[in-house]
C-alpha cells in the first residue's frame, strides 16, 4: 500500500514537504553507506521522481553533504534529520527517508537490498519480546 500524497518533515518542523504522485518503490537498504548516514542498522527509502517532491517550507534550511562520488544526502541544518538522498545512478529521483514521513505507515518496503551487509540479528527480530512503550524496570 502506498498513498498517492505523502507529507513529511524534520524533527524540529522547520523543513516540511509533500510527495504528490506516489512513489516508485520502497526498500530497506542495508549498505554500509546508508547505515553510517542514518546512524541506524538500515535505511528505509521511498523512491520518488524529483518532480513529485515539493517543499512546503524550509527549503533554505536544507543542507547537503557529498557522501561519495555516487551520491549526496540532504538534511535539516537545525536538527539533522535526513530528508532525502540523490544517487548518481538514478538521476531524476529522490531517495526519501521513510522516517521523515509524517505517517510512515502509509508506505511499506517490499524488498531488502545490499543484504550482504545486513546484520544477522535482524532476521531474529520477530522472535524478540515486544513492549508497547518503555519496559518497566
C-alpha positions as semicolon CSV with decimal commas, in nm:
position;residue;x (nm);y (nm);z (nm)
1;X;0,000;0,000;0,000
2;X;0,137;0,341;-0,096
3;X;-0,059;0,662;-0,061
4;X;-0,080;0,898;-0,357
5;X;0,011;1,201;-0,142
6;X;0,258;1,184;0,144
7;X;0,359;1,459;0,387
8;X;0,691;1,476;0,565
9;X;0,900;1,694;0,792
10;X;1,213;1,707;1,001
11;X;1,213;1,659;1,379
12;X;1,213;2,032;1,459
13;X;0,949;2,110;1,194
14;X;1,149;2,371;1,007
15;X;1,155;2,158;0,688
16;X;0,818;2,040;0,557
17;X;0,746;1,873;0,226
18;X;0,495;1,661;0,038
19;X;0,518;1,396;-0,229
20;X;0,238;1,409;-0,485
21;X;0,209;1,130;-0,738
22;X;0,322;0,843;-0,520
23;X;0,647;0,655;-0,503
24;X;0,812;0,411;-0,741
25;X;0,945;0,170;-0,481
26;X;1,009;0,132;-0,109
27;X;1,314;-0,062;0,007
28;X;1,521;-0,138;0,314
29;X;1,881;-0,063;0,223
30;X;2,143;-0,247;0,428
31;X;2,452;-0,097;0,261
32;X;2,729;0,037;0,482
33;X;2,683;0,390;0,350
34;X;2,314;0,403;0,448
35;X;2,398;0,268;0,793
36;X;2,651;0,545;0,850
37;X;2,433;0,821;0,700
38;X;2,135;0,734;0,920
39;X;2,313;0,609;1,230
40;X;2,090;0,303;1,215
41;X;2,125;-0,059;1,104
42;X;1,948;0,004;0,772
43;X;1,765;0,282;0,591
44;X;1,411;0,252;0,461
45;X;1,380;0,464;0,149
46;X;1,090;0,559;-0,075
47;X;1,198;0,634;-0,430
48;X;1,005;0,915;-0,596
49;X;1,055;1,125;-0,906
50;X;1,215;1,461;-0,834
51;X;0,914;1,641;-0,983
52;X;0,684;1,468;-0,730
53;X;0,872;1,615;-0,433
54;X;0,762;1,964;-0,318
55;X;0,868;2,183;-0,027
56;X;0,600;2,342;0,188
57;X;0,856;2,533;0,393
58;X;1,219;2,530;0,497
59;X;1,393;2,454;0,170
60;X;1,657;2,708;0,276
61;X;1,713;2,505;0,595
62;X;1,823;2,206;0,389
63;X;2,194;2,129;0,393
64;X;2,369;1,878;0,172
65;X;2,674;1,661;0,207
66;X;2,851;1,486;-0,080
67;X;2,880;1,137;0,068
68;X;3,081;1,000;-0,223
69;X;3,112;1,050;-0,596
70;X;2,797;0,837;-0,619
71;X;2,561;1,034;-0,400
72;X;2,463;1,327;-0,185
73;X;2,243;1,345;0,126
74;X;2,011;1,632;0,219
75;X;1,917;1,703;0,580
76;X;1,780;1,975;0,808
77;X;2,061;2,202;0,920
78;X;1,881;2,276;1,251
79;X;1,802;1,926;1,379
80;X;1,999;1,696;1,146
81;X;1,701;1,491;1,025
82;X;1,791;1,321;0,695
83;X;1,523;1,402;0,435
84;X;1,640;1,252;0,104
85;X;1,941;1,130;-0,090
86;X;2,030;1,180;-0,453
87;X;2,213;0,890;-0,615
88;X;2,401;0,950;-0,938
89;X;2,297;0,609;-1,073
90;X;1,927;0,710;-1,053
91;X;1,906;1,065;-1,196
92;X;1,578;1,250;-1,156
93;X;1,486;1,053;-0,843
94;X;1,491;1,130;-0,472
95;X;1,552;0,854;-0,217
96;X;1,329;0,986;0,063
97;X;1,400;0,856;0,412
98;X;1,073;0,698;0,526
99;X;1,140;0,806;0,887
100;X;1,094;1,167;0,775
101;X;0,738;1,097;0,658
102;X;0,467;1,224;0,894
103;X;0,284;0,893;0,852
104;X;0,548;0,633;0,763
105;X;0,287;0,357;0,794
106;X;0,143;0,475;0,459
107;X;0,434;0,309;0,278
108;X;0,566;-0,043;0,314
109;X;0,900;-0,178;0,198
110;X;0,878;-0,467;-0,045
111;X;1,247;-0,551;-0,081
112;X;1,574;-0,559;0,111
113;X;1,883;-0,453;-0,082
114;X;2,256;-0,495;-0,013
115;X;2,177;-0,791;0,209
116;X;2,543;-0,894;0,213
117;X;2,580;-0,611;0,470
118;X;2,263;-0,699;0,666
119;X;2,324;-0,758;1,035
120;X;2,246;-1,121;1,116
121;X;2,031;-1,042;1,421
122;X;1,776;-0,855;1,208
123;X;1,636;-1,191;1,095
124;X;1,558;-1,269;1,461
125;X;1,352;-0,955;1,530
126;X;1,014;-1,130;1,511
127;X;1,118;-1,355;1,798
128;X;1,214;-1,064;2,026
129;X;0,991;-0,960;2,313
130;X;0,782;-0,652;2,228
131;X;0,674;-0,367;2,458
132;X;0,416;-0,106;2,356
133;X;0,616;0,160;2,542
134;X;0,933;0,163;2,750
135;X;0,951;-0,154;2,962
136;X;0,911;-0,125;3,340
137;X;1,216;-0,198;3,546
